[in-house]
Amino acid sequence: MEVVVTTEKRPSQELIKEAQELSQKFKTLYIPRRHNTINSIKKRYNKNVLVVNRDLTLTLHTLKGQKLFFHPGLFKIRLLNYIATGNEAMIKAMNLKEGDTVLDCNLGLAQDALLSAFVSKQAVTGVEKDPVIFEIVKRGLERYKPEGKLKIAEDAFKRIKPICADNTEFLKAQPDKSYDIVYFSPMFIKPKWHCDVMSPFREVAVKDFVSPETLKEAERVARKRVVIKINKGVKELFPYLSDYTLQESSTHVEYVFKVVS
C-alpha cells in the first residue's frame, strides 16, 4: 500500500519525530501538517495518508475518503453473544478449545484473532502482509484499553502476537504440526452486502484468496484443523476445496474446514 505520513494538527516534537521515523520505515514522504488538510495532501500526492495521532496510534485516510484505524468493531458483539449463548460459528468451525494454539494467517483488524485468544486462553499468532495495516493494528492492540463489558476480554488483547509477513512464506518456515489450528479469512469474493466496519479495510487490504500451495503448507503445519472463512456460495468456485467440509450458515458468512491428523 502506498502512503505518505503526517501528524495531527499542532503536533509535539515527539509526534513529528514519530511520523518522520515511520516515513523512513515505509520508504515514503513525511509531510509537515502545518496548514495542510488531509484532503489537500491526498490531492497533491495521490496517495493514502497515514496520520500519527496524539496517543501514537495511527489512522489511515484512504483516497476514497474512508478512515481505517484499530477498534474492536464486531468483536464486541460476537464476544458478548458467545458469552451469552456459548455459540459462535468461527469457534465451532475451529472446534476451538481452551489450550489450543491458533495461527491466524490473515490478521487484518484482529477481530477473529481476539475471539480466538479469548476462547483458547493462549497466544494467537497473527500474520499480516501489508506493513501499514500491520503497524496500525500492532499499535492498536498495544494501546487499546477495554472498558465496560469488553473488560472481560482485556487479556485477549495482550495475547495477540502480530507478525508482518506473507502467510505462505511464514507457513513454509514453520515446523510440522506446530499449531493446533491454522485459520484464514481472506477478503470475500464478490461480497453481497455493505459493511461500514470492513469497507475501508477492503479498499486497501491484500485481496488474494488462499492458494493450493498455501493450503498444502497450512495442512502440514496444523495439528488439528485448517479453517477458511468464506462468503456464501463461494466454495464451489475453488475445486481444490472439495475435501473441505462446509459449515453452512443462514448468514452471508460460511466456513470450510479440514480435520488433519
C-alpha positions in Angstrom: 0.0 0.0 0.0 1.3 3.5 -0.9 1.1 6.2 1.8 2.5 9.5 2.8 2.9 10.2 6.6 1.8 13.2 8.5 0.6 14.1 12.0 -2.4 15.5 13.8 -2.7 19.3 13.8 -0.4 21.1 16.3 1.9 18.2 16.8 4.5 17.9 19.6 8.2 17.3 18.7 7.7 13.7 19.8 4.8 13.3 17.3 6.9 14.8 14.5 9.8 12.5 15.2 7.5 9.5 15.3 6.0 10.5 11.9 9.4 11.0 10.4 10.6 7.6 11.6 7.5 6.0 10.2 8.0 7.6 6.8 11.6 6.2 6.7 10.3 2.8 7.7 7.8 2.8 4.9 10.3 4.5 2.5 7.9 7.4 1.8 7.5 11.1 2.4 6.9 12.8 5.7 4.5 15.8 5.1 4.6 18.5 7.8 1.0 19.2 8.8 1.1 23.0 9.2 -1.8 24.4 7.3 -2.3 21.3 5.2 -5.6 19.4 5.3 -5.8 15.7 4.8 -7.7 16.2 1.6 -5.1 18.7 0.2 -2.3 16.1 1.0 -4.2 13.4 -0.8 -4.9 15.6 -3.8 -1.3 16.7 -4.0 0.4 13.3 -3.7 -2.5 11.0 -4.9 -1.7 8.6 -2.0 -3.4 7.3 1.1 -2.5 9.5 4.1 -1.2 7.9 7.4 -1.7 10.1 10.4 0.1 9.7 13.6 -2.3 10.5 16.4 -1.6 12.2 19.7 -1.5 8.8 21.6 0.8 7.4 18.8 -1.9 5.2 17.3 -2.4 5.6 13.6 -5.3 6.5 11.3 -5.2 5.8 7.6 -7.2 8.2 5.4 -7.9 6.4 2.1 -8.1 8.0 -1.3 -11.8 7.3 -1.4 -12.4 9.3 1.8 -12.6 6.4 4.3 -10.8 6.0 7.6 -9.1 2.9 8.8 -8.0 2.6 12.4 -7.9 0.0 15.1 -11.1 -0.6 17.0 -12.9 -3.7 18.4 -15.7 -3.4 15.9 -17.8 -6.5 15.5 -15.6 -8.4 18.1 -17.5 -6.9 21.0 -20.9 -8.0 19.5 -19.5 -11.5 18.8 -17.9 -11.8 22.2 -21.0 -10.9 24.1 -23.1 -13.2 22.0 -20.6 -16.0 22.6 -20.6 -15.4 26.4 -24.4 -15.4 26.5 -25.1 -18.4 24.3 -21.8 -20.4 24.1 -22.3 -20.5 20.3 -20.1 -18.8 17.6 -19.7 -20.0 14.1 -16.0 -19.5 13.8 -15.3 -21.2 17.1 -17.5 -24.1 16.0 -15.7 -24.5 12.7 -12.3 -24.4 14.5 -13.6 -26.8 17.2 -11.6 -24.4 19.4 -10.9 -25.5 23.0 -9.1 -23.8 25.9 -5.4 -24.5 25.4 -5.4 -24.8 21.6 -2.9 -22.7 19.7 -4.1 -20.7 16.7 -2.2 -19.3 13.7 -4.3 -16.6 12.1 -3.0 -16.2 8.5 -5.0 -13.0 7.7 -4.8 -10.9 10.8 -6.5 -7.8 9.4 -8.1 -5.8 12.2 -7.5 -8.8 14.6 -11.2 -9.3 15.4 -11.1 -13.1 14.7 -7.8 -13.4 16.5 -9.2 -11.6 19.6 -12.1 -14.0 19.8 -9.7 -17.0 19.3 -7.4 -15.7 22.1 -10.4 -15.2 24.4 -11.6 -18.7 24.0 -8.3 -20.5 23.8 -6.7 -18.5 26.6 -3.5 -18.9 24.6 -1.3 -16.6 22.5 -2.6 -16.2 18.9 0.0 -15.6 16.2 -1.5 -13.2 13.6 0.2 -12.8 10.2 -0.5 -9.6 8.2 1.1 -9.0 4.8 0.6 -5.2 4.5 3.1 -3.3 6.6 0.9 -0.3 7.1 -2.1 -2.3 8.3 0.3 -4.3 10.5 1.5 -1.1 12.1 -2.0 0.2 12.6 -3.2 -3.0 14.3 0.0 -3.6 16.3 -0.2 -0.2 17.9 -3.9 -0.5 18.4 -3.6 -3.8 20.3 -0.8 -2.3 22.5 -2.7 0.9 23.3 -6.4 -0.1 23.4 -7.9 -0.1 26.9 -11.0 -2.3 27.0 -13.8 -0.8 29.2 -17.3 -1.8 30.3 -18.4 -5.2 29.1 -15.3 -5.5 27.0 -13.1 -5.5 30.1 -13.6 -9.3 30.4 -11.5 -9.7 27.2 -8.6 -7.5 28.4 -6.1 -10.3 28.4 -7.1 -11.3 24.8 -5.7 -8.0 23.5 -2.3 -8.9 25.1 -2.2 -12.4 23.7 -2.2 -11.4 20.0 1.3 -11.7 18.5 1.3 -9.8 15.2 3.8 -10.7 12.6 4.3 -8.7 9.3 4.9 -11.4 6.7 3.5 -13.1 3.6 1.5 -16.0 5.0 2.7 -18.6 2.5 6.4 -17.8 3.3 5.7 -17.7 7.0 4.0 -21.2 6.9 6.9 -22.6 4.9 9.2 -21.6 7.7 7.2 -23.4 10.4 7.8 -26.9 11.7 5.3 -29.7 11.0 2.3 -29.8 13.4 3.4 -26.5 15.2 -0.2 -25.0 15.7 -3.4 -26.7 16.6 -5.5 -24.6 14.2 -4.4 -22.7 11.1 -7.1 -20.1 10.1 -7.6 -18.0 7.0 -10.1 -15.1 6.5 -9.2 -13.7 3.0 -11.1 -10.8 1.6 -14.5 -12.1 0.4 -15.1 -12.8 -3.2 -17.9 -10.6 -4.6 -19.4 -9.5 -1.2 -23.1 -9.1 -1.4 -23.5 -6.5 1.4 -22.0 -3.2 2.6 -20.3 -3.3 6.0 -19.1 0.1 7.5 -16.5 -1.7 9.6 -14.9 -3.6 6.7 -15.4 -1.1 3.9 -12.2 1.0 4.5 -10.2 -2.2 5.1 -11.5 -3.7 1.8 -10.3 -0.7 -0.1 -6.6 -1.1 0.9 -6.2 -4.8 2.0 -4.5 -7.6 0.1 -7.3 -9.4 -1.7 -5.6 -12.8 -2.6 -7.6 -15.9 -1.9 -5.9 -18.9 -0.3 -3.8 -20.7 -3.0 -3.4 -24.5 -3.2 0.3 -24.1 -2.3 -0.6 -22.1 0.8 -3.3 -24.6 1.8 -0.8 -27.5 1.5 1.6 -25.8 3.8 -1.3 -25.0 6.3 -2.3 -28.7 6.4 1.3 -29.6 7.2 1.6 -27.0 10.0 -1.8 -27.7 11.6 -2.2 -30.4 14.3 -6.0 -30.4 14.3 -7.7 -28.3 11.7 -7.4 -25.8 8.8 -10.3 -23.4 8.6 -11.2 -20.8 6.0 -13.9 -18.1 6.3 -15.7 -17.5 3.1 -18.8 -15.8 1.9 -21.8 -17.8 1.0 -21.7 -19.9 -2.2 -18.0 -19.4 -2.9 -16.7 -22.9 -2.1 -17.7 -24.4 -5.5 -15.5 -21.7 -7.2 -12.4 -23.5 -5.8 -12.2 -27.2 -6.8 -9.2 -27.7 -4.6 -11.5 -27.2 -1.6 -13.5 -30.3 -2.5 -12.2 -32.3 0.5 -13.1 -29.5 2.9 -16.3 -29.7 4.9 -18.7 -26.8 4.5 -20.3 -25.5 7.7 -23.4 -24.0 6.3 -25.0 -20.8 7.7 -28.2 -18.8 7.5 -26.0 -15.6 7.2 -23.7 -14.4 4.5 -20.6 -16.0 6.2 -19.7 -19.6 5.9 -16.7 -21.7 7.0 -14.9 -24.6 5.4 -12.6 -26.8 7.4 -10.4 -29.9 7.1 -9.5 -32.2 10.0 -5.9 -33.1 9.8 -4.0 -35.9 11.6 
